Amino acid sequence: MTIKGFKNHPYIPNSVKEVQDEMLKEIGLNCLEDLHEEVPEELKLKENLNIPEAFMSEFELKRHVERLLNKNKNCNDNINFLGAGCWQHYVPAICDEINGRGEFLTAYGGEPYNDFGRFQALFEYQSLVAELVDMEVVNVPTMDWSQAASTAVRMASRITGKNEILVPELMSVEKLLVIKNYCSPDLTLISVKSDEKTGFMDLNDLKSKISEKTAAVYFENPSYLGFIEVNGQKISDIAHEKGALSVVGVDPISLGVIAPPSHYGANIVCGDLQPLGMHMNYGGGQSGFMATMDEEKYVMEYPSRLFGIAPTCVEGEYGFGDVAYDRTSFGHHREHGKEYVGTQSALWGITAGVYLATMGPYGMEEVGTTIMQKSQYAVSKVSEINNVSIKFPTSPIFKEFVIDFDKTGKTVEEINKLLLERNIFGGKDLSKEFPILGQCALYCVTEIHSKSDIDTLVTALKEILN
């Protein structure tokens, strides 16, 4: 709406008082506060916000934002050994090329009327991830791994009719809080102890805590701390003996070299898509997935969208569309939806599909092997530093591992500050998350790290600690 003679603010249309008055008159109100009359007075802000004055030109605004962004210390100017849920992997240029196309970028949540290949692209993504995890059904992505894990255990509860979920002691606290949020108040989370020497889930403690009330046992492989849970089949067997489901979280980039969870008893697989062609984006490049076999009891409990392929009325022609759409919160009876999903990260699903199609089976094996070799080299070199050791040294690892600095006389926080002075991002400080581990840090090595990068880290640590 515009009124002749009035000039609007370039970023807030209809901000001129005379324009606002005209709009209020049109809807029968006297002032803007009438729009919020149902809000209690004690919740209303009575004074102006303490914010700077608006920039009056696009150039000024752009320059201001760029100056703020330049304060960031990024992974182009520093060697990065941080992981813990947001990992630095190589992103093939084709991933950015495809997910930047208008028919995908602007139609991430659209419907058939504006679909120019999105449904098929997501079907192909589902098929590729299904092949990777050796399952039959994969959902359109959730927002992140935490949401995927939360939704997976709620699916398990609905399928089994039980209300207890067993989770490992050594898992991401942030992810655990999200799961608690999703499960509260009707599901109970029970923590299973970890073996002090290996970090593996303590099977005796698991057996003592699992019961007829258990809906699912959730664990991750590789684990949050990087070690590979070698007792996956035993954990699944213990769950199945009590009528519970085995729900396994996985880093998909590991599946080129590690057996998928479906091979050791997993009923529901979930995980993070970020390693598959997504930039870290300051922690924002997140997306999660879930996978099951093609059985009605599982498929009908997915809250998120599933795309299938079916013949059309034209002989030899196929189309792509939603499977069992009414079970979602987008269906005609929203109150009957399994959960409320909202906007999903479908664009990242397309990106993951592009990555998997580009890499293929041999490419996934190659990148997985490269990661394992480089991380093993890093472990061997770090182990040579005086008073520094690897936590859980006998446990196999994939791309992350825990370094124990307890005997160095320095805290992880102090070490990381000194590393940053040398343009190195040190590992994640675990001392607050897991006080029982002492001064330990979680380090990450992927295919992007060169031998020189690792040697630079080791040299810096020797200088700092000796």
Secondary structure, DSSP 8 states (H G I E B T S, - for coil): ---TT----SSSTT-SHHHHHHHHHHTT-SSGGGGGTTS-GGGS--S--------SSHHHHHHHHHHHHTTS--TTTSEE---TTS------HHHHHHHTSHHHHT-TT--GGG-SSHHHHHHHHHHHHHHHHT-SEE-S-BSSHHHHHHHHHHHHHHHHT--EEEEESSS-HHHHHHHHHHHTTTSEEEEE-B-TTT--B-HHHHHHH--TTEEEEEEESS-TTSB--TTHHHHHHHHHHTT-EEEEEE-GGGGGTS--GGGGT-SEEEEE-TTTT---GGGT---EEEEE-S-HHHHTT--S--EEEEE-SSTT-EEEEESSGGGSTTSS-GGGSSS---S--HHHHHHHHHHHHHHHHHHHHHHHHHHHHHHHHHHHHHTTSTT-EESSTTS-BSSEEEEE-GGGTS-HHHHHHHHHTTTEE--EE-TTT-GGG-SEEEEE--TT--HHHHHHHHHHHHHHH-
